Each structure stands twice: as structure tokens, then as C-alpha cells.
Amino acid sequence: MHIVIAGNIGSGKTTLTNMLAQHYGWTAQFEAVDYNPYLEDYYKDIPRWSFNLEVYFLKQRFKDLLELSKTEKVIIQDRSIYEGVYVFTTNNHEMGNLSDRDFETYMELFEQMTDILRYPDLMIYLRASVPHLVGNIQKRGRDYEQSMPIDYLRNLNHLYEDFIYEKYRGRILPIDVDNLDFQHRPEDFAQIVDKIDQTLFGLFSQTSENNTLI
């Protein structure tokens, strides 16, 4: 079984991935942080090297999925190939860093790749407002994230909504995390687990009756 956690920067994907892996005994899968040979050139001339950079990331994500498809373990994955394309690469295109021609070629390549893959068994979408994302980003204090423009997060949020509700055709469990603190409040984490149990296994618990996560 293959579970994916999707959501904007600061929504809590990595934290929830680790917590669910521990709770269920699943295997957590994170994007490999391999050296990208285009990264240095990209930051020197973003429009020139965006296509090369995005194709390399796509190749790596596709390679990871091929490896994942060979295992019999239950995998819970932090971020999917789909949001990498429909959110982050699309955003790069909308910002003018990818030409229409390059973007069309990239999307054709992506569609051919995904033709031989099957959708994850469940995509858990952590839906968060921009103020919530900003608060989490500030709390975790990563230097390279502190200067991230609000408009950038807002545009990613818009693309996530379009991706989840208009483009993605797999099974989705949306969870509004604005009023949740699943890392520090066990009752909030229990509500999420209840929803997953209902969706995947048809199980209901007492806390599920009053659950308003989706």
C-alpha cells in the first residue's frame, strides 16, 4: 500500500509522515536529497536552467516511484511526484521561468511517465491558510525559509487547491490543519488517525462521530 502526504510548505507534512509511520508501523519515504547537477547554474540564471532542473527532479522522483513499486511494505511518502509537477513546476512556469514550449514538453514527459504508474492508495492533503503556514515556518526557524514572500505561499496554496480538486484523480483525504496541533495534542492526532482508519479500513471509533476534519 502507498500513502502520500501532500501540502504546502509549513503544513506539517514531514511531522505527520513520521508520526503516522510510527503509529501504524509503516515505512516513511522522503524525497532523496541527491546533488542536482543543475542547481548551481539554476541560481545563477533561473530562466535559462529551470527546464533542466525540473526535468532532473522529475527523473529522480520517477526513479524513486519505480523502486517503491517493487516493495511489499506499506509506504507513507512525504510529497508526491504529482504535486511536484502540478504545484511547484507549474508555479515556475507561471512565474515566467519556464517557457510555454518547455512546459508543454515537460508535461508530455510527465504524462508518459505516469501512464505506467498507478495512483497512491490514498493522498492525505493538509489544507492550511497562509497565516498558519507562516506561523509554522517561523517556528521551525530555517534561515532559508524566513525571507519567503507571502505571495509565493499564497500562489502555491491556490495551485494546491487546483491540483487536489481539479487535476488529481486519485483517492483524497483533505484535512484542515489550521485548528489542529497534531504534534503536541494527542486528541488532534487521534482525530486524524480515525479519519485514515475510516477511509482505508472502514473502521469507526467513538471520536469519529464528532470529527469535522473534512
Steps between C-alpha positions, in 0.01 A plus 500: 500500500619850415390806701604856417495814716448815289495862605664840473829601661444514876182291504657222709560231237827367636380501862180313415685255275730403788215480751282280279793276410564444870132453585420247227842342460522627144824587320557874456631613160656842454622663182862411442724801547745413225724757340328665208767584237289795380446668837803730496427616145131539584562757769730693269246514215157365599316540166785337310531193723146445636408241238816298563453517876134395488565209263774373730267514803230323299742226401604447861141486627402256228799282587398503868145391409627212287704378796205549734274290276725199556460488878231315692525741794234761574664828398401844625660767284570866575394685180414337169617526141158646419522809718861548394364543148156658542605739776870581499592457132174669399587787731842530335324520164252762622788711635648506149796276579384229258395584146169367368690270265718354776203461734296315235793266432545442873130422551501253210796323658327493839176362352689223321677408824184492706318288240696201631451587868192456713370763737582467870237317703436824690618860484459686830481872420594734786301812423629815672451876477795725424513642860521143634780415255691816592466422871640150455784622278597758761487242779734256331746779429671383184706797381440442129121505553471816706512736201239303303248750353139474617383519139708191421324295769162640395557400137612152603183466707291593196685242288454234768124557502488476120718189503303317769147582387538543124797298372567209732293187435612282787346445845526809724454567871509879559575612855472863609795548735450865598340408833701186562827443682543129435864508607425618854133411561434123498127556449569683172725222377234245603243681284728470198561131570122446526447655157776286347356186659155583363633572152742209464350229716135597552558526874309737727583612851318703762693816415402469134138599564587861580792526261479804271842480332361485148 
